[in-house]
């Protein structure tokens, strides 16, 4: 468990087990103040099937190495791979299901430094590790804050497949308790 005290005392980030008991409060009661810099959380996994890769790619990223197993076998990848955007979508599912507040999230201004390190293939199981980098209260909207989080996506063997920095705007606890 990443306790607020441990994270703010400058200790090495603490990894937690998979689940929602990692934060001091459940996701349904999580506000800006609960995102403490240097805390690390891990969630997963989601297994990607060949059918899911094909369906996603045909709809959103119709390149042959995503949509045609035969053509993919002759590509530089040597076989079918998931679209990087599919990988990002799986990351977002895990992020939204386990990390991002269900009561205080107000969206976000963007993502920085998205990198794909290794192709995701049929049968790969993905998990995420999220590190709270920064939590800054807004000067113009003191009932809100910006949380910057570094998200790493790993396959079942622990190989990094993607990383990015996500920014989210969250309501503070007092603002959330008075919201209608």
URKAZI-V461196 format. One record per pair of residues at least 12 apart in sequence whose C-alpha atoms are under 8 Angstrom apart, sorted by the first residue. I is the first residue (numbers start at 1). GAP is how many residues later the second one is. If there is no record, write none. Layout:
I/GAP
I/GAP
//
This chain:
1/13
1/14
1/15
1/16
1/20
1/21
1/22
1/23
2/12
2/13
2/14
2/20
2/21
2/22
2/37
2/38
2/39
3/20
3/21
3/36
4/30
4/32
7/29
7/30
7/31
7/32
8/28
8/29
8/30
10/28
12/26
13/25
13/26
13/27
14/24
14/25
14/26
14/27
15/24
15/25
15/26
15/27
16/24
16/25
16/26
17/24
17/25
17/26
18/23
18/24
18/25
18/26
19/23
19/24
19/79
20/78
20/79
22/19
27/71
27/72
27/73
27/74
27/75
27/76
28/73
28/74
28/75
29/72
29/73
29/74
30/71
30/72
30/73
30/74
30/143
31/70
31/72
31/73
31/139
31/140
31/141
31/142
31/145
32/72
32/103
32/112
32/113
32/114
32/115
32/138
32/139
32/140
32/141
33/139
33/140
35/97
35/100
35/112
36/96
36/98
36/99
37/94
37/95
37/96
37/97
37/98
38/93
38/94
38/95
38/96
39/92
39/93
40/89
40/90
40/91
40/92
41/88
41/89
41/90
42/85
42/86
42/87
42/88
43/51
43/52
43/55
43/84
43/85
43/86
44/50
44/82
44/83
44/84
45/49
45/80
45/81
45/82
45/83
46/44
46/79
46/80
46/81
47/76
47/77
47/78
47/79
48/73
48/74
48/75
48/76
48/77
48/78
49/73
49/74
49/75
50/30
50/71
50/72
50/73
53/13
53/14
53/28
53/29
53/30
53/33
53/69
54/12
54/13
54/14
54/28
55/12
56/27
56/30
57/25
57/26
57/29
61/22
61/24
65/12
65/14
65/15
65/16
66/14
66/15
66/16
66/17
67/13
68/12
77/42
80/41
80/42
81/38
81/39
81/40
81/41
82/37
82/38
82/39
82/40
83/37
84/32
84/35
87/33
87/75
88/74
90/36
91/35
91/36
91/37
91/62
94/33
94/34
95/33
101/69
103/73
104/66
104/67
104/68
104/72
105/63
105/64
105/65
105/66
106/62
106/63
106/64
106/65
107/61
107/62
107/63
108/58
108/59
108/60
108/61
109/58
109/59
109/60
110/56
110/57
110/58
111/53
111/54
111/55
111/56
112/52
112/53
112/54
113/50
113/51
113/52
114/48
114/49
114/50
114/51
115/47
115/48
115/49
116/45
116/46
116/47
117/43
117/44
117/45
117/46
118/41
118/42
118/43
118/44
119/42
120/35
120/41
124/31
124/32
125/30
125/31
126/27
126/28
126/29
126/30
127/26
127/27
127/28
127/29
128/23
128/24
128/25
128/26
129/22
129/23
129/24
130/19
130/20
130/21
130/22
131/18
131/19
131/20
132/15
132/16
132/17
132/18
133/14
133/15
133/16
133/17
134/12
134/13
134/14
134/15
135/12
135/13
143/28
143/29
143/31
143/32
144/25
144/26
144/27
144/28
144/31
145/24
145/25
145/26
145/27
146/21
146/22
146/23
146/24
147/20
147/21
147/22
147/23
148/17
148/18
148/19
148/20
149/16
149/17
149/18
150/13
150/14
150/15
150/16
151/12
151/13
151/14
151/15
152/12
//
